[in-house]
Amino acid sequence: MNLSNFITHIDPLYVLSGVLVGALVGFTGVGGGSLMTPLLILVFGIHPATAVGTDLLYASATKTAGSAVHGFNGTIDWKVVGLLALGSVPMTALTVLLLYWLGIDSKSTQLIITKVLGFALFLAALALFARKPLMSLYEKRVGELPPRRVAWLTVTTGAVLGVLVTISSVGAGAIGVTALVLLYPKMEARRIVGSDVAHAVPLTLIAGLGHSILGTVNYPMLVSLLVGSLPAIVVSSVAAARASDTTVRVALGVVLLLVCARFWFLH
């Protein structure tokens, strides 16, 4: 399908969805995959595999824009990004191969996607609600780890994210940031966010391209989502300082818990 056909097939409802999710991402820095994939499945009735695949390429585009801003501001720790990618890239490739082996349209694959999606949404909600208590408990029980162990745990974190994100498109934001906060307690918050966003670019791109090969990306829908999201992210990012971050995060956490419960009981 050429560009003119893309423009012709732009759907206002998908554009509106992109605006809403993009605005939330701009305000909080999380919520893209956590909301877009469930929205596509539960509201628009999109096949779970197609929703995940489309959202992954959607995320790679939006994260690239965010990564460019963080890179310009010097708020990315490329060593951390490299360690995360060392774990996530091979696990992403292996997970795509697993989905291919299982058969992307099979009932078992659909069940795996919906259940993993529910689990990932629960972890994302937990990361939003309990980040401070988790940090406090971690500091008391674990404390500061040796650099070598931190490096290996960072690679392991990347590997876990590679599996979760490839299957569900959820986890690169809230879960990734929470893990980095625990592993790098002395790192500036903006560098943690910047590093997490930068790592999400290759992760979601590789996973999205894998889904594209499997035929689970709806490109006209992707364009409609981006048409709404990209300007909304820019505008909401500028206005983010005036918003109550805590209120938005709590509201997002409640929504994620409700949605994950829906997926756990989805047959």
N, C-alpha and C positions, 0 to 999 in steps of 0.2 A: 504494500500500500504506500503511495507516494504522499508528499507533504500536503498537497491540496486535499487529498482524501482524509488525512488526519484532521485537518481543520474542519472539514465538512462533518466529520463524525464526533466532534467535541460535544460532550454531554453536559448540560448545565448542572445536573445533579452531582456528577462526579467533580465538576469544577467547584461547586459549593462545598462538597466534602473536603476537597483539597484546601480550600480557604479555612475551614474550621480546624482541621488537623494542623495545617501550617501555622495558624495563629497560636495554637496551643504549644507547638514546638518552639516557636519564637519566644513565648513567655517563659517556658520552663526548661527548655533544652531536652526534654524527653517527651515520649508519648506518640512518636511517629508510628513505629511498627506496632506499638501496644494498642493503638486505636484504629489505625487504617485497616489492618488485616481483619480484625473482628467486624469493623464497619462494612467492609466489602462482603464478608460472608453472611452476617446476620441481617443486614439491612437490604443489600442488593442481591443476595442469593448467589454470589459468585462461588464457583467450585473452590474449596479450600486450597488446593495446590495452585490454582491460577491466582487466587488472592495473595498468597505468599510470594509467588514469583514476581507478580506485578509490583507488589509493595517493595520488594528487594531492590529492583531497579529504580523505583520512585525514591527510596531511601538513599541510594548511591548518588542520585542527582542532587538531592537536598543537602546531604552530608558534604558533598564536594563544595557546594557554595559556602557552607559553614566552615569547612576546613580551610578554604582560601582566606577567609577573614581571620581565623586563628593563626594561620601561617604568617599573614601580613603583620599581625600584632605580636608575633614571637611567642605565642602561648602554646606551643606544641613541643613535647619532649619526644624527639624522634627515636631515642633509644627504647623508650617504653613502647612506642608504636611498633618498632621492629620486633620486640619480644612478644607482644601480643600477636602480631602477624605470623610469627614463627610457629605459634600453636594453631591459629585460626585457619590459615590458608590451606594446609594439608588436610585438616579435619573437615573443612568446607568441601573440598574436592571429594573426599571419601564419602561424605554424607550425600552429595549429589549422586555418586555412583550407587549408593545404597538405595536411593529413591528410584533410580533407573532400574535396578535389579528387582525391586519389589513390584514395579509397575506403577507409574504415577497416577493412573486412573483406577487402580484397584481399590476395593473397599478397605483392605488392610492399610494401605497407604493413607487413605482419607482419615481412617481412625487414628493412625499414628500422628498425623498432622494436627487434628483437632485436640487430641489429648496432650500432646507436647505444647501446643499453643496455650491450652488452659494452664498447664504447669508453669510455662514461661511468664504468663500474665500474673500468676500468683507470686512468683519470685519478684517481678517488676513492682507489684503493689507492695510487697514486703520491703523492698529496697526504698520505696518512697516513704512508707509509714515509719519504718524502724531504723533508718540510717543512723541517727544519733545514738539510740540505745545499742545498736550493733557495734558502733565505733567505741563506745564506752566499755562494753563487755570485752571487745577485742583488745583494747589497751590494757585492761586489768589481767586478762588471762594469757595473752600472747605477748603484747608489747612489741618493741622494735625487733625485726628479724634481721639475720645476717644478709648482706647484699646478694650472696650466691643463692640463698634460699628464696629471696624475694624475686630474683630473676626467673628461677624455675617455676615459682607459683604464678608469675605473670604469664609465662608461656602456657601453663596449665589453664589459666583463666581464658586465654585466647582460644585454646582448644575447645573448652566448654562452650564459649560464645559461638564458635564456628558451627558446632552441632545445633545448638538452640536456634540461632539466627537462620541457618539454612532450612531447617524444618518449619519454623514458625514465623520467621522475620522479626521476632521479639527478643530483646535482651541486650542489644548493642548500646542502648542508652542508659536506662536506670540501673540495670544489673552491672554493666561494665563500669560505670562511674563509681558505684558503691564498692566494687572489688578494688578499684584503683585507690580509693580513699583509704581503705583498710591496709593495703600493701604499701602505700606511699603517704603516710600521715604528715610528713613535713613538706610535701609538695603543695604549691599554691593551687587553690581550687580552680582557677581559670586555666592553669596548665593541665590539670587532671581532665577537665571538660574538653579542652582543646585536643589533648592526646587521644581521648576516647572518640571524639568526632573524627579525627584523622584516621584512626584505625578502622572505623566503621566504613570508610570509603572503599578500600580494597575488599573488605569482608563482604559487604552487601553487593559490590559489583561482581565479584567472582561467583557468589551464590546466585545472584540474579542472572548472570550469563549462563550458569549451569541450568537454571530453570528454563531459560530461553531455549537452550538446546533440547530440553525435555518437552518443549512446547507449552509451557505453563505461564506465559506472559501475554497479557492482553495489551497490545501497544496503543490502540486508540484510547482505551481507558487510562493508560499511563499518561498520555499527553494531556488528557482532560484534568487529571489530578494535579499535574505539574503546573498547568495554566493557572489553577487556583492557589496552589501552595506557595510557589516561589515568591510572588509579590506579597502574600500574606505573611510569610516568614520575615521578610525584610521590614515590613511595617510594624509587626508585633515586636520584633527585636528592638526597634528604636523606642517603642513605648513600654518595654518590659520593666524599666525602672519605676514606673508608676503603678505597677500591679503588685498585689500581695502574693508573693511566690508561695508562701506556706499554704494559703487558702487554695490556690490553684492545684498544688501538689496533692493536698488532702482530697480534693474533689476528684482528681484524676485517679488516686489510689482506690477510692470507693467504686468508681466506674470500672476499674480493672478487676476488682474482686467480683463484682456482679457479672461481668463478661466471662471471667474465667470459670465461674460456677455454671454459666450457660454452656460452655464448651465441655466441661466435665460430664454434664448430663445430656450432651448432644449425641444422638445415635444415628 
